[in-house]
Amino acid sequence: MRIGNDTVNGARACAAIDYLAGEYSSNPRYVTKSPFTKQELLQARVDVRRVLGISPGVPSQIVTTGLLRFAAAWQAGDQTAALQALAAPGFTLPPQQLLQILTNLPFIPTANVAGLHVENQILSGPM
């Protein structure tokens, strides 16, 4: 995953990986999708969380909600609310440090590959 200097879309992409890993693994809607993609998404979630300093056992809802609240507040120009969103339980890095990471999100190969495979599967047929 490479977002460049787009803080808002970086946070949204990280939230999407976290959410999709859970959905692909547990939602019966995706039972016919590739088990390899499911494993790729789970690994991508681990790798994204490692980069962001998010504890492995944190429920996905907390992670996605925190990142999406951050993105919405940051986009609206509310820096205080944005940084508060990054202080959610399970986020182990100080909000300012996490902001720096999201601002210059490094390339995360597993997230990139998993995202491409999910996109290809969604476009290739009905769910």
Residue frames as a rotation matrix with the C-alpha (Angstrom) as fourth column:
MET 1
0.594 0.805 0.000 0.00
0.805 -0.594 0.000 0.00
0.000 0.000 -1.000 0.00
ARG 2
-0.632 -0.760 -0.149 1.47
0.749 -0.649 0.135 3.38
-0.199 -0.026 0.980 -0.98
ILE 3
0.471 0.882 -0.017 -0.60
0.873 -0.469 -0.133 6.50
-0.126 0.048 -0.991 -0.48
GLY 4
-0.170 -0.600 0.781 2.15
0.593 -0.696 -0.405 9.12
0.787 0.394 0.474 -0.57
ASN 5
-0.968 -0.238 -0.074 1.50
0.212 -0.628 -0.749 12.24
0.132 -0.741 0.658 1.45
ASP 6
-0.294 0.941 0.166 -2.29
-0.405 -0.280 0.870 11.81
0.866 0.189 0.464 1.56
THR 7
-0.914 -0.162 0.373 -2.99
-0.400 0.185 -0.898 11.51
0.077 -0.969 -0.234 5.28
VAL 8
-0.120 0.968 0.221 -6.76
-0.875 0.002 -0.484 11.11
-0.469 -0.251 0.847 4.94
ASN 9
0.580 0.356 -0.732 -6.65
-0.728 0.629 -0.271 8.41
0.364 0.691 0.625 2.25
GLY 10
-0.489 -0.797 -0.354 -3.82
-0.418 0.571 -0.707 6.66
0.765 -0.198 -0.612 4.07
ALA 11
-0.768 0.280 0.577 -5.99
-0.553 0.167 -0.816 6.34
-0.325 -0.946 0.026 7.17
ARG 12
0.294 0.944 -0.151 -8.95
-0.880 0.205 -0.428 5.21
-0.373 0.259 0.891 5.07
ALA 13
0.230 -0.279 -0.932 -6.86
-0.649 0.670 -0.360 2.58
0.725 0.688 -0.027 3.27
CYS 14
-0.831 -0.556 0.017 -5.57
-0.354 0.504 -0.788 1.20
0.430 -0.660 -0.616 6.57
ALA 15
-0.416 0.778 0.470 -9.12
-0.691 0.065 -0.720 1.06
-0.591 -0.625 0.511 7.92
ALA 16
0.434 0.609 -0.664 -10.26
-0.899 0.345 -0.271 -0.75
0.064 0.714 0.697 4.77
ILE 17
-0.283 -0.614 -0.737 -7.60
-0.465 0.760 -0.454 -3.43
0.839 0.214 -0.501 5.09
ASP 18
-0.929 -0.058 0.366 -8.49
-0.366 0.303 -0.880 -4.00
-0.060 -0.951 -0.303 8.74
TYR 19
-0.090 0.990 0.111 -12.20
-0.788 -0.003 -0.616 -4.20
-0.609 -0.143 0.780 7.97
LEU 20
0.387 0.263 -0.884 -11.86
-0.865 0.437 -0.248 -6.42
0.321 0.860 0.397 4.89
ALA 21
-0.682 -0.667 -0.300 -9.64
-0.486 0.719 -0.497 -8.91
0.547 -0.193 -0.815 6.70
GLY 22
-0.782 0.445 0.437 -12.44
-0.307 0.335 -0.891 -9.55
-0.543 -0.830 -0.125 9.15
GLU 23
0.177 0.919 -0.353 -15.21
-0.809 -0.068 -0.584 -9.53
-0.560 0.389 0.732 6.57
TYR 24
0.108 -0.191 -0.976 -13.49
-0.849 0.493 -0.191 -11.92
0.518 0.849 -0.109 4.18
SER 25
-0.826 -0.536 -0.172 -12.70
-0.354 0.733 -0.581 -14.28
0.438 -0.419 -0.795 7.05
SER 26
-0.898 0.431 0.088 -16.06
0.092 0.380 -0.920 -14.39
-0.430 -0.819 -0.381 8.77
ASN 27
-0.188 0.881 -0.433 -18.87
-0.711 -0.427 -0.559 -13.24
-0.678 0.203 0.707 6.47
PRO 28
-0.083 0.212 0.974 -20.60
0.326 0.929 -0.174 -16.12
-0.942 0.303 -0.146 4.63
ARG 29
0.820 0.408 -0.402 -21.05
-0.168 -0.500 -0.850 -13.76
-0.547 0.764 -0.341 1.69
TYR 30
0.335 -0.806 -0.488 -17.39
-0.942 -0.293 -0.162 -14.31
-0.012 0.515 -0.857 0.82
VAL 31
0.345 -0.179 0.921 -17.28
-0.353 0.885 0.304 -18.10
-0.870 -0.430 0.242 1.26
THR 32
0.818 0.013 0.575 -16.80
0.471 0.560 -0.682 -18.63
-0.331 0.828 0.451 -2.49
LYS 33
0.824 -0.566 -0.017 -13.89
-0.505 -0.720 -0.476 -16.20
0.257 0.401 -0.879 -2.68
SER 34
0.308 -0.813 -0.494 -10.29
-0.021 0.514 -0.858 -17.34
0.951 0.274 0.141 -2.74
PRO 35
0.903 -0.054 -0.426 -8.94
0.427 0.228 0.875 -18.66
0.050 -0.972 0.229 0.56
PHE 36
-0.104 -0.990 0.091 -5.57
0.980 -0.117 -0.158 -17.25
0.168 0.073 0.983 -0.51
THR 37
-0.228 0.098 0.969 -7.01
0.161 -0.978 0.136 -13.75
0.960 0.187 0.207 -0.61
LYS 38
0.833 0.552 0.047 -8.46
0.003 -0.090 0.996 -14.28
0.554 -0.829 -0.077 2.85
GLN 39
0.557 -0.706 -0.437 -5.01
0.813 0.357 0.460 -15.24
-0.169 -0.611 0.773 4.15
GLU 40
-0.355 -0.683 0.638 -3.40
0.778 -0.594 -0.203 -12.31
0.518 0.425 0.743 2.33
LEU 41
0.226 0.528 0.818 -5.86
-0.050 -0.833 0.551 -9.92
0.973 -0.165 -0.161 3.97
LEU 42
0.951 0.110 -0.288 -5.19
0.261 0.209 0.942 -11.34
0.164 -0.972 0.171 7.42
GLN 43
0.107 -0.984 -0.140 -1.44
0.986 0.087 0.142 -10.94
-0.128 -0.153 0.980 6.90
ALA 44
-0.295 -0.159 0.942 -1.94
0.497 -0.868 0.009 -7.44
0.816 0.471 0.335 5.52
ARG 45
0.729 0.610 0.310 -3.92
0.005 -0.459 0.889 -6.54
0.685 -0.646 -0.338 8.66
VAL 46
0.707 -0.544 -0.452 -1.02
0.669 0.305 0.678 -7.75
-0.231 -0.782 0.579 10.83
ASP 47
-0.251 -0.896 0.367 1.48
0.963 -0.268 0.006 -5.76
0.093 0.355 0.930 8.78
VAL 48
-0.022 0.322 0.946 -0.59
0.256 -0.913 0.317 -2.56
0.966 0.249 -0.062 8.70
ARG 49
0.921 0.389 -0.026 -1.20
0.103 -0.180 0.978 -2.75
0.375 -0.904 -0.206 12.44
ARG 50
0.362 -0.870 -0.335 2.53
0.903 0.239 0.356 -3.27
-0.229 -0.432 0.872 13.03
VAL 51
-0.420 -0.521 0.743 3.35
0.733 -0.678 -0.061 -0.13
0.536 0.519 0.666 11.04
LEU 52
0.070 0.572 0.817 0.69
-0.075 -0.814 0.576 1.88
0.995 -0.102 -0.014 12.88
GLY 53
-0.869 -0.462 0.178 1.56
-0.220 0.037 -0.975 0.54
0.443 -0.886 -0.134 16.32
ILE 54
0.095 0.956 0.278 -1.84
-0.941 -0.005 0.338 -1.03
0.325 -0.294 0.899 16.89
SER 55
-0.495 -0.266 0.827 -2.02
-0.673 0.719 -0.172 -4.03
-0.549 -0.642 -0.535 19.20
PRO 56
-0.918 0.042 -0.395 -2.82
-0.276 0.647 0.710 -7.30
0.286 0.761 -0.582 17.38
GLY 57
-0.747 0.615 -0.251 -5.78
0.664 0.709 -0.240 -8.25
0.030 -0.346 -0.938 19.58
VAL 58
-0.719 0.500 -0.483 -7.72
-0.225 -0.824 -0.519 -5.00
-0.658 -0.265 0.705 19.23
PRO 59
0.031 0.811 0.584 -11.17
0.617 0.444 -0.650 -5.56
-0.787 0.380 -0.486 17.71
SER 60
-0.590 -0.269 0.761 -11.38
0.806 -0.247 0.537 -4.39
0.044 0.931 0.363 14.12
GLN 61
0.437 0.845 0.309 -14.33
0.789 -0.525 0.319 -2.13
0.432 0.105 -0.896 14.94
ILE 62
0.669 -0.264 -0.695 -12.14
0.408 -0.650 0.640 -0.06
-0.621 -0.712 -0.327 17.28
VAL 63
-0.418 -0.904 0.090 -9.38
0.526 -0.160 0.835 0.20
-0.741 0.396 0.543 14.68
THR 64
-0.463 0.269 0.845 -11.63
0.838 -0.178 0.516 1.10
0.289 0.947 -0.143 11.76
THR 65
0.661 0.747 -0.073 -13.72
0.720 -0.605 0.339 3.53
0.209 -0.277 -0.938 13.81
GLY 66
0.404 -0.587 -0.702 -10.61
0.416 -0.565 0.712 5.27
-0.814 -0.580 0.016 15.14
LEU 67
-0.634 -0.724 0.272 -9.00
0.542 -0.165 0.824 5.60
-0.552 0.669 0.497 11.72
LEU 68
-0.267 0.607 0.749 -12.19
0.852 -0.215 0.478 6.74
0.451 0.765 -0.460 9.99
ARG 69
0.759 0.472 -0.448 -12.95
0.639 -0.671 0.376 9.28
-0.123 -0.571 -0.811 12.73
PHE 70
-0.053 -0.873 -0.485 -9.42
0.415 -0.461 0.784 10.55
-0.908 -0.160 0.386 12.38
ALA 71
-0.692 -0.249 0.678 -9.78
0.713 -0.085 0.696 10.85
-0.116 0.965 0.236 8.59
ALA 72
0.233 0.877 0.421 -13.10
0.856 -0.390 0.338 12.70
0.461 0.281 -0.842 8.83
ALA 73
0.758 0.028 -0.652 -11.85
0.481 -0.698 0.530 15.11
-0.440 -0.715 -0.543 11.49
TRP 74
-0.284 -0.945 -0.162 -8.55
0.467 -0.284 0.838 15.74
-0.838 0.163 0.522 9.70
GLN 75
-0.534 0.158 0.831 -10.33
0.824 -0.124 0.553 16.40
0.190 0.980 -0.064 6.41
ALA 76
0.550 0.821 0.151 -12.67
0.722 -0.559 0.407 18.82
0.419 -0.115 -0.901 8.21
GLY 77
-0.025 -0.670 0.742 -9.67
0.021 -0.742 -0.670 20.65
0.999 -0.001 0.033 9.67
ASP 78
0.747 0.318 0.584 -10.40
-0.569 -0.148 0.809 19.62
0.343 -0.937 0.070 13.27
GLN 79
-0.085 -0.917 -0.390 -6.91
-0.385 0.391 -0.836 18.62
0.919 0.080 -0.386 14.36
THR 80
-0.524 -0.075 0.848 -7.88
-0.852 0.050 -0.522 18.23
-0.003 -0.996 -0.090 18.01
ALA 81
0.483 0.786 0.385 -10.64
-0.731 0.604 -0.316 15.71
-0.481 -0.129 0.867 17.25
ALA 82
0.666 -0.294 -0.685 -8.39
-0.461 0.560 -0.689 13.96
0.586 0.775 0.237 14.74
LEU 83
-0.423 -0.906 0.014 -5.63
-0.523 0.231 -0.820 13.43
0.740 -0.355 -0.572 17.28
GLN 84
-0.275 0.422 0.864 -8.15
-0.890 0.228 -0.394 12.30
-0.363 -0.877 0.313 19.90
ALA 85
0.766 0.584 -0.269 -9.34
-0.642 0.680 -0.355 9.61
-0.025 0.445 0.895 17.45
LEU 86
0.292 -0.758 -0.584 -5.77
-0.299 0.507 -0.808 8.31
0.909 0.410 -0.078 17.27
ALA 87
-0.624 -0.454 0.636 -5.75
-0.725 0.032 -0.688 7.85
0.292 -0.890 -0.349 21.04
ALA 88
0.474 0.857 -0.201 -8.27
-0.744 0.512 0.429 4.99
0.470 -0.054 0.881 20.86
PRO 89
0.425 -0.287 0.859 -7.68
-0.605 0.615 0.505 1.91
-0.673 -0.734 0.088 23.03
GLY 90
0.631 -0.251 0.734 -5.13
0.466 0.879 -0.099 -0.37
-0.621 0.405 0.671 21.41
PHE 91
0.756 -0.462 0.464 -3.37
0.214 -0.496 -0.842 2.42
0.619 0.735 -0.276 19.53
THR 92
0.614 -0.534 -0.581 0.01
0.779 0.291 0.556 2.22
-0.127 -0.794 0.595 21.25
LEU 93
-0.447 -0.812 0.376 1.84
0.856 -0.510 -0.084 5.12
0.260 0.284 0.923 19.62
PRO 94
-0.438 0.276 -0.855 1.34
0.347 -0.826 -0.444 8.72
-0.829 -0.491 0.266 20.69
PRO 95
0.565 0.795 0.222 -1.18
0.514 -0.128 -0.848 10.43
-0.646 0.593 -0.481 18.36
GLN 96
0.596 -0.394 -0.699 1.44
-0.598 -0.799 -0.060 12.84
-0.535 0.454 -0.712 16.95
GLN 97
-0.528 -0.825 0.204 3.73
-0.506 0.498 0.705 9.94
-0.682 0.269 -0.680 16.04
LEU 98
-0.267 0.525 0.808 0.87
0.599 0.747 -0.288 8.04
-0.755 0.407 -0.514 14.42
LEU 99
0.754 0.498 -0.429 -0.06
0.048 -0.692 -0.720 11.19
-0.656 0.522 -0.545 12.51
GLN 100
0.043 -0.833 -0.551 3.47
-0.810 -0.352 0.468 11.32
-0.585 0.427 -0.690 11.10
ILE 101
-0.711 -0.266 0.651 3.23
0.039 0.910 0.414 7.70
-0.702 0.319 -0.637 9.99
LEU 102
0.181 0.877 0.446 -0.16
0.684 0.214 -0.698 8.26
-0.707 0.431 -0.560 8.32
THR 103
0.650 0.012 -0.760 1.18
-0.330 -0.896 -0.296 11.38
-0.685 0.443 -0.578 6.63
ASN 104
-0.014 -0.716 -0.698 4.02
-0.997 0.065 -0.046 9.43
0.078 0.695 -0.715 5.06
LEU 105
0.641 0.386 0.663 2.65
-0.503 0.864 -0.017 5.90
-0.580 -0.322 0.748 5.06
PRO 106
-0.481 -0.874 -0.076 5.35
-0.666 0.307 0.680 3.46
-0.571 0.377 -0.729 3.95
PHE 107
-0.073 0.365 -0.928 4.75
-0.842 0.477 0.254 0.94
0.535 0.800 0.272 1.20
ILE 108
-0.259 0.099 0.961 3.21
-0.676 0.692 -0.253 -2.19
-0.690 -0.715 -0.112 2.73
PRO 109
-0.780 -0.167 -0.603 3.53
-0.614 0.394 0.684 -4.92
0.123 0.904 -0.409 0.08
THR 110
-0.888 0.459 0.002 1.08
0.448 0.869 -0.211 -7.36
-0.099 -0.187 -0.977 1.66
ALA 111
-0.179 0.849 -0.497 -1.63
0.214 -0.460 -0.862 -4.71
-0.960 -0.261 -0.099 1.82
ASN 112
-0.328 -0.016 -0.944 -1.02
-0.801 -0.525 0.287 -3.75
-0.500 0.851 0.160 -1.79
VAL 113
-0.924 -0.067 -0.378 -1.27
-0.280 0.791 0.544 -7.34
0.262 0.608 -0.749 -3.04
ALA 114
-0.707 0.701 -0.092 -4.30
0.601 0.528 -0.600 -8.18
-0.372 -0.480 -0.795 -0.89
GLY 115
-0.179 0.637 -0.750 -6.08
-0.158 -0.771 -0.617 -5.03
-0.971 0.008 0.239 -2.01
LEU 116
-0.522 -0.086 -0.849 -5.48
-0.841 -0.118 0.529 -5.83
-0.145 0.989 -0.011 -5.67
HIS 117
-0.965 0.149 -0.218 -6.73
0.095 0.966 0.240 -9.38
0.246 0.211 -0.946 -5.24
VAL 118
-0.461 0.848 -0.262 -9.89
0.490 -0.003 -0.872 -8.25
-0.740 -0.530 -0.414 -3.45
GLU 119
-0.188 0.360 -0.914 -10.54
-0.585 -0.788 -0.191 -5.71
-0.789 0.499 0.359 -6.19
ASN 120
-0.754 -0.159 -0.637 -10.09
-0.639 0.400 0.656 -8.34
0.151 0.903 -0.403 -8.90
GLN 121
-0.894 0.437 -0.101 -12.44
0.449 0.872 -0.195 -10.75
0.003 -0.219 -0.976 -7.16
ILE 122
-0.289 0.818 -0.497 -15.11
0.222 -0.447 -0.866 -8.14
-0.931 -0.361 -0.053 -6.62
LEU 123
-0.182 0.173 -0.968 -14.95
-0.795 -0.605 0.041 -7.06
-0.579 0.777 0.247 -10.26
SER 124
-0.879 -0.307 -0.366 -14.89
-0.473 0.671 0.571 -10.63
0.070 0.674 -0.735 -11.55
GLY 125
-0.572 0.705 -0.419 -18.34
0.280 0.648 0.708 -11.65
0.771 0.288 -0.568 -10.46
PRO 126
0.306 0.806 0.506 -21.32
-0.325 -0.411 0.851 -11.41
0.895 -0.426 0.136 -8.19
MET 127
-0.766 -0.489 0.417 -21.01
-0.522 0.095 -0.848 -11.59
0.375 -0.867 -0.328 -4.44
